[in-house]
Amino acid sequence: MNVTVTESQLNLVLDRLDLVRLEILRLRAMLLPEDELSAEEAKELEEARKEIAEGSGVALEDLIKELG
């Protein structure tokens, strides 16, 4: 299957991709914390990532019971 596009169509697609990239960067900046993590928070985050990598988890039902 061959698809032919003109240079102007290609430029339009590339411009749209740039806009998408910019929007993703804006959203990322909004969602990421602005403050640096404390040493304790960084340690907790690393431990959580290790647990996720090991496949550890909590059943939803258990979490609901614990949190009420």
NULUM-904573 format. One record per residue: x, y, z of N, C-alpha, C, O in turn; residue in one letter; residue number from 1. Coordinates in steps of 0.1 Angstrom, whole numbers, plus 5000, padded with zeros to 4 digits. Layout:
REM NULUM-904573
node n.px = X n.py = Y n.pz = Z ca.px = X ca.py = Y ca.pz = Z c.px = X c.py = Y c.pz = Z o.px = X o.py = Y o.pz = Z code = a pos = NUM
...
***
This chain:
REM NULUM-904573
node n.px = 5009 n.py = 4988 n.pz = 5000 ca.px = 5000 ca.py = 5000 ca.pz = 5000 c.px = 5009 c.py = 5012 c.pz = 5000 o.px = 5017 o.py = 5014 o.pz = 5009 code = m pos = 1
node n.px = 5007 n.py = 5021 n.pz = 4990 ca.px = 5015 ca.py = 5033 ca.pz = 4989 c.px = 5006 c.py = 5045 c.pz = 4992 o.px = 4995 o.py = 5045 o.pz = 4987 code = n pos = 2
node n.px = 5012 n.py = 5054 n.pz = 4999 ca.px = 5004 ca.py = 5067 ca.pz = 5002 c.px = 5013 c.py = 5078 c.pz = 4998 o.px = 5025 o.py = 5079 o.pz = 5001 code = v pos = 3
node n.px = 5007 n.py = 5087 n.pz = 4990 ca.px = 5015 ca.py = 5099 ca.pz = 4985 c.px = 5009 c.py = 5111 c.pz = 4992 o.px = 4997 o.py = 5113 o.pz = 4992 code = t pos = 4
node n.px = 5018 n.py = 5119 n.pz = 4997 ca.px = 5014 ca.py = 5132 ca.pz = 5003 c.px = 5022 c.py = 5143 c.pz = 4997 o.px = 5034 o.py = 5141 o.pz = 4994 code = v pos = 5
node n.px = 5016 n.py = 5154 n.pz = 4997 ca.px = 5024 ca.py = 5166 ca.pz = 4992 c.px = 5032 c.py = 5172 c.pz = 5003 o.px = 5031 o.py = 5169 o.pz = 5015 code = t pos = 6
node n.px = 5041 n.py = 5180 n.pz = 4999 ca.px = 5050 ca.py = 5187 ca.pz = 5009 c.px = 5042 c.py = 5195 c.pz = 5019 o.px = 5045 o.py = 5195 o.pz = 5031 code = e pos = 7
node n.px = 5032 n.py = 5202 n.pz = 5014 ca.px = 5024 ca.py = 5210 ca.pz = 5022 c.px = 5016 c.py = 5202 c.pz = 5032 o.px = 5014 o.py = 5206 o.pz = 5044 code = s pos = 8
node n.px = 5011 n.py = 5190 n.pz = 5028 ca.px = 5004 ca.py = 5181 ca.pz = 5037 c.px = 5013 c.py = 5176 c.pz = 5048 o.px = 5010 o.py = 5175 o.pz = 5059 code = q pos = 9
node n.px = 5025 n.py = 5172 n.pz = 5044 ca.px = 5035 ca.py = 5168 ca.pz = 5053 c.px = 5039 c.py = 5178 c.pz = 5063 o.px = 5040 o.py = 5176 o.pz = 5075 code = l pos = 10
node n.px = 5041 n.py = 5191 n.pz = 5059 ca.px = 5043 ca.py = 5202 ca.pz = 5068 c.px = 5032 c.py = 5204 c.pz = 5077 o.px = 5034 o.py = 5207 o.pz = 5089 code = n pos = 11
node n.px = 5020 n.py = 5203 n.pz = 5073 ca.px = 5008 ca.py = 5204 ca.pz = 5082 c.px = 5008 c.py = 5194 c.pz = 5092 o.px = 5006 o.py = 5197 o.pz = 5104 code = l pos = 12
node n.px = 5011 n.py = 5181 n.pz = 5089 ca.px = 5012 ca.py = 5170 ca.pz = 5099 c.px = 5023 c.py = 5173 c.pz = 5109 o.px = 5021 o.py = 5171 o.pz = 5121 code = v pos = 13
node n.px = 5034 n.py = 5177 n.pz = 5104 ca.px = 5046 ca.py = 5180 ca.pz = 5113 c.px = 5042 c.py = 5192 c.pz = 5122 o.px = 5046 o.py = 5191 o.pz = 5134 code = l pos = 14
node n.px = 5036 n.py = 5202 n.pz = 5117 ca.px = 5031 ca.py = 5213 ca.pz = 5126 c.px = 5022 c.py = 5208 c.pz = 5137 o.px = 5023 o.py = 5213 o.pz = 5148 code = d pos = 15
node n.px = 5012 n.py = 5200 n.pz = 5133 ca.px = 5003 ca.py = 5195 ca.pz = 5143 c.px = 5010 c.py = 5186 c.pz = 5153 o.px = 5007 o.py = 5187 o.pz = 5165 code = r pos = 16
node n.px = 5020 n.py = 5178 n.pz = 5149 ca.px = 5027 ca.py = 5170 ca.pz = 5159 c.px = 5035 c.py = 5179 c.pz = 5169 o.px = 5036 o.py = 5176 o.pz = 5180 code = l pos = 17
node n.px = 5040 n.py = 5190 n.pz = 5164 ca.px = 5047 ca.py = 5200 ca.pz = 5173 c.px = 5037 c.py = 5205 c.pz = 5183 o.px = 5040 o.py = 5207 o.pz = 5195 code = d pos = 18
node n.px = 5025 n.py = 5208 n.pz = 5179 ca.px = 5015 ca.py = 5213 ca.pz = 5188 c.px = 5011 c.py = 5203 c.pz = 5198 o.px = 5009 o.py = 5206 o.pz = 5210 code = l pos = 19
node n.px = 5010 n.py = 5190 n.pz = 5194 ca.px = 5007 ca.py = 5179 ca.pz = 5203 c.px = 5018 c.py = 5178 c.pz = 5214 o.px = 5016 o.py = 5176 o.pz = 5225 code = v pos = 20
node n.px = 5031 n.py = 5179 n.pz = 5209 ca.px = 5042 ca.py = 5178 ca.pz = 5218 c.px = 5042 c.py = 5189 c.pz = 5228 o.px = 5044 o.py = 5186 o.pz = 5240 code = r pos = 21
node n.px = 5039 n.py = 5201 n.pz = 5224 ca.px = 5038 ca.py = 5212 ca.pz = 5233 c.px = 5028 c.py = 5210 c.pz = 5244 o.px = 5030 o.py = 5213 o.pz = 5255 code = l pos = 22
node n.px = 5016 n.py = 5205 n.pz = 5239 ca.px = 5005 ca.py = 5203 ca.pz = 5249 c.px = 5009 c.py = 5192 c.pz = 5259 o.px = 5005 o.py = 5193 o.pz = 5271 code = e pos = 23
node n.px = 5015 n.py = 5182 n.pz = 5254 ca.px = 5020 ca.py = 5171 ca.pz = 5263 c.px = 5030 c.py = 5177 c.pz = 5274 o.px = 5029 o.py = 5174 o.pz = 5285 code = i pos = 24
node n.px = 5039 n.py = 5185 n.pz = 5269 ca.px = 5048 ca.py = 5191 ca.pz = 5279 c.px = 5041 c.py = 5200 c.pz = 5289 o.px = 5045 o.py = 5201 o.pz = 5301 code = l pos = 25
node n.px = 5031 n.py = 5208 n.pz = 5284 ca.px = 5023 ca.py = 5216 ca.pz = 5294 c.px = 5016 c.py = 5208 c.pz = 5304 o.px = 5016 o.py = 5211 o.pz = 5316 code = r pos = 26
node n.px = 5009 n.py = 5197 n.pz = 5299 ca.px = 5002 ca.py = 5188 ca.pz = 5308 c.px = 5012 c.py = 5181 c.pz = 5318 o.px = 5009 o.py = 5180 o.pz = 5330 code = l pos = 27
node n.px = 5023 n.py = 5177 n.pz = 5313 ca.px = 5034 ca.py = 5171 ca.pz = 5322 c.px = 5038 c.py = 5181 c.pz = 5333 o.px = 5039 o.py = 5177 o.pz = 5345 code = r pos = 28
node n.px = 5040 n.py = 5194 n.pz = 5329 ca.px = 5044 ca.py = 5204 ca.pz = 5339 c.px = 5033 c.py = 5206 c.pz = 5349 o.px = 5036 o.py = 5209 o.pz = 5361 code = a pos = 29
node n.px = 5021 n.py = 5205 n.pz = 5345 ca.px = 5010 ca.py = 5207 ca.pz = 5354 c.px = 5008 c.py = 5196 c.pz = 5364 o.px = 5005 o.py = 5198 o.pz = 5376 code = m pos = 30
node n.px = 5011 n.py = 5184 n.pz = 5359 ca.px = 5009 ca.py = 5172 ca.pz = 5368 c.px = 5020 c.py = 5168 c.pz = 5377 o.px = 5019 o.py = 5162 o.pz = 5387 code = l pos = 31
node n.px = 5032 n.py = 5172 n.pz = 5373 ca.px = 5044 ca.py = 5169 ca.pz = 5381 c.px = 5045 c.py = 5179 c.pz = 5393 o.px = 5042 o.py = 5191 o.pz = 5391 code = l pos = 32
node n.px = 5050 n.py = 5174 n.pz = 5404 ca.px = 5051 ca.py = 5183 ca.pz = 5416 c.px = 5062 c.py = 5193 c.pz = 5413 o.px = 5072 o.py = 5191 o.pz = 5406 code = p pos = 33
node n.px = 5059 n.py = 5205 n.pz = 5418 ca.px = 5068 ca.py = 5216 ca.pz = 5416 c.px = 5080 c.py = 5216 c.pz = 5426 o.px = 5091 o.py = 5220 o.pz = 5423 code = e pos = 34
node n.px = 5077 n.py = 5211 n.pz = 5438 ca.px = 5087 ca.py = 5210 ca.pz = 5448 c.px = 5095 c.py = 5197 c.pz = 5447 o.px = 5091 o.py = 5187 o.pz = 5442 code = d pos = 35
node n.px = 5108 n.py = 5198 n.pz = 5451 ca.px = 5116 ca.py = 5187 ca.pz = 5452 c.px = 5111 c.py = 5177 c.pz = 5462 o.px = 5106 o.py = 5181 o.pz = 5473 code = e pos = 36
node n.px = 5113 n.py = 5164 n.pz = 5460 ca.px = 5110 ca.py = 5154 ca.pz = 5470 c.px = 5120 c.py = 5155 c.pz = 5481 o.px = 5132 o.py = 5157 o.pz = 5479 code = l pos = 37
node n.px = 5115 n.py = 5152 n.pz = 5493 ca.px = 5124 ca.py = 5151 ca.pz = 5505 c.px = 5131 c.py = 5138 c.pz = 5503 o.px = 5127 o.py = 5129 o.pz = 5495 code = s pos = 38
node n.px = 5141 n.py = 5136 n.pz = 5511 ca.px = 5148 ca.py = 5123 ca.pz = 5511 c.px = 5139 c.py = 5111 c.pz = 5515 o.px = 5140 o.py = 5101 o.pz = 5509 code = a pos = 39
node n.px = 5130 n.py = 5114 n.pz = 5524 ca.px = 5121 ca.py = 5103 ca.pz = 5529 c.px = 5111 c.py = 5100 c.pz = 5518 o.px = 5108 o.py = 5088 o.pz = 5515 code = e pos = 40
node n.px = 5106 n.py = 5111 n.pz = 5511 ca.px = 5096 ca.py = 5108 ca.pz = 5500 c.px = 5102 c.py = 5101 c.pz = 5489 o.px = 5096 o.py = 5092 o.pz = 5483 code = e pos = 41
node n.px = 5115 n.py = 5105 n.pz = 5486 ca.px = 5122 ca.py = 5098 ca.pz = 5475 c.px = 5124 c.py = 5083 c.pz = 5478 o.px = 5123 o.py = 5075 o.pz = 5469 code = a pos = 42
node n.px = 5127 n.py = 5080 n.pz = 5491 ca.px = 5129 ca.py = 5066 ca.pz = 5495 c.px = 5116 c.py = 5059 c.pz = 5494 o.px = 5116 o.py = 5047 o.pz = 5489 code = k pos = 43
node n.px = 5105 n.py = 5065 n.pz = 5498 ca.px = 5092 ca.py = 5058 ca.pz = 5497 c.px = 5088 c.py = 5056 c.pz = 5483 o.px = 5082 o.py = 5045 o.pz = 5479 code = e pos = 44
node n.px = 5091 n.py = 5065 n.pz = 5474 ca.px = 5087 ca.py = 5064 ca.pz = 5460 c.px = 5096 c.py = 5053 c.pz = 5454 o.px = 5090 o.py = 5045 o.pz = 5446 code = l pos = 45
node n.px = 5108 n.py = 5052 n.pz = 5457 ca.px = 5117 ca.py = 5041 ca.pz = 5452 c.px = 5112 c.py = 5028 c.pz = 5457 o.px = 5112 o.py = 5018 o.pz = 5449 code = e pos = 46
node n.px = 5108 n.py = 5027 n.pz = 5470 ca.px = 5103 ca.py = 5014 ca.pz = 5475 c.px = 5090 c.py = 5010 c.pz = 5468 o.px = 5088 o.py = 4998 o.pz = 5465 code = e pos = 47
node n.px = 5081 n.py = 5020 n.pz = 5465 ca.px = 5069 ca.py = 5017 ca.pz = 5458 c.px = 5072 c.py = 5012 c.pz = 5444 o.px = 5065 o.py = 5003 o.pz = 5439 code = a pos = 48
node n.px = 5081 n.py = 5018 n.pz = 5437 ca.px = 5085 ca.py = 5014 ca.pz = 5424 c.px = 5090 c.py = 5000 c.pz = 5424 o.px = 5087 o.py = 4992 o.pz = 5415 code = r pos = 49
node n.px = 5098 n.py = 4996 n.pz = 5434 ca.px = 5104 ca.py = 4983 ca.pz = 5435 c.px = 5092 c.py = 4973 c.pz = 5437 o.px = 5092 o.py = 4962 o.pz = 5431 code = k pos = 50
node n.px = 5083 n.py = 4976 n.pz = 5446 ca.px = 5071 ca.py = 4967 ca.pz = 5448 c.px = 5063 c.py = 4965 c.pz = 5435 o.px = 5059 o.py = 4954 o.pz = 5433 code = e pos = 51
node n.px = 5061 n.py = 4976 n.pz = 5428 ca.px = 5054 ca.py = 4974 ca.pz = 5415 c.px = 5062 c.py = 4965 c.pz = 5406 o.px = 5056 o.py = 4957 o.pz = 5399 code = i pos = 52
node n.px = 5075 n.py = 4967 n.pz = 5405 ca.px = 5083 ca.py = 4959 ca.pz = 5396 c.px = 5083 c.py = 4944 c.pz = 5400 o.px = 5083 o.py = 4935 o.pz = 5391 code = a pos = 53
node n.px = 5082 n.py = 4942 n.pz = 5413 ca.px = 5081 ca.py = 4928 ca.pz = 5418 c.px = 5067 c.py = 4922 c.pz = 5417 o.px = 5065 o.py = 4910 o.pz = 5419 code = e pos = 54
node n.px = 5057 n.py = 4930 n.pz = 5413 ca.px = 5044 ca.py = 4925 ca.pz = 5411 c.px = 5036 c.py = 4926 c.pz = 5424 o.px = 5025 o.py = 4920 o.pz = 5425 code = g pos = 55
node n.px = 5041 n.py = 4932 n.pz = 5434 ca.px = 5033 ca.py = 4933 ca.pz = 5447 c.px = 5021 c.py = 4942 c.pz = 5445 o.px = 5021 o.py = 4951 o.pz = 5436 code = s pos = 56
node n.px = 5011 n.py = 4940 n.pz = 5452 ca.px = 4999 ca.py = 4948 ca.pz = 5451 c.px = 4990 c.py = 4946 c.pz = 5462 o.px = 4992 o.py = 4938 o.pz = 5471 code = g pos = 57
node n.px = 4979 n.py = 4953 n.pz = 5462 ca.px = 4969 ca.py = 4952 ca.pz = 5472 c.px = 4955 c.py = 4950 c.pz = 5465 o.px = 4952 o.py = 4957 o.pz = 5455 code = v pos = 58
node n.px = 4948 n.py = 4941 n.pz = 5470 ca.px = 4934 ca.py = 4939 ca.pz = 5465 c.px = 4926 c.py = 4951 c.pz = 5468 o.px = 4926 o.py = 4957 o.pz = 5478 code = a pos = 59
node n.px = 4917 n.py = 4955 n.pz = 5458 ca.px = 4908 ca.py = 4966 ca.pz = 5460 c.px = 4899 c.py = 4965 c.pz = 5472 o.px = 4897 o.py = 4974 o.pz = 5479 code = l pos = 60
node n.px = 4895 n.py = 4952 n.pz = 5474 ca.px = 4886 ca.py = 4950 ca.pz = 5485 c.px = 4893 c.py = 4953 c.pz = 5498 o.px = 4887 o.py = 4958 o.pz = 5508 code = e pos = 61
node n.px = 4906 n.py = 4948 n.pz = 5499 ca.px = 4913 ca.py = 4951 ca.pz = 5512 c.px = 4916 c.py = 4966 c.pz = 5514 o.px = 4915 o.py = 4971 o.pz = 5525 code = d pos = 62
node n.px = 4918 n.py = 4973 n.pz = 5503 ca.px = 4920 ca.py = 4987 ca.pz = 5504 c.px = 4908 c.py = 4994 c.pz = 5509 o.px = 4908 o.py = 5003 o.pz = 5517 code = l pos = 63
node n.px = 4896 n.py = 4990 n.pz = 5504 ca.px = 4884 ca.py = 4996 ca.pz = 5508 c.px = 4881 c.py = 4993 c.pz = 5522 o.px = 4876 o.py = 5002 o.pz = 5529 code = i pos = 64
node n.px = 4884 n.py = 4981 n.pz = 5527 ca.px = 4882 ca.py = 4978 ca.pz = 5541 c.px = 4891 c.py = 4986 c.pz = 5550 o.px = 4886 o.py = 4991 o.pz = 5560 code = k pos = 65
node n.px = 4903 n.py = 4988 n.pz = 5546 ca.px = 4913 ca.py = 4995 ca.pz = 5554 c.px = 4909 c.py = 5010 c.pz = 5555 o.px = 4910 o.py = 5016 o.pz = 5565 code = e pos = 66
node n.px = 4905 n.py = 5016 n.pz = 5543 ca.px = 4902 ca.py = 5030 ca.pz = 5543 c.px = 4888 c.py = 5033 c.pz = 5547 o.px = 4885 o.py = 5045 o.pz = 5549 code = l pos = 67
node n.px = 4879 n.py = 5023 n.pz = 5547 ca.px = 4866 ca.py = 5026 ca.pz = 5551 c.px = 4858 c.py = 5030 c.pz = 5540 o.px = 4846 o.py = 5032 o.pz = 5541 code = g pos = 68
***
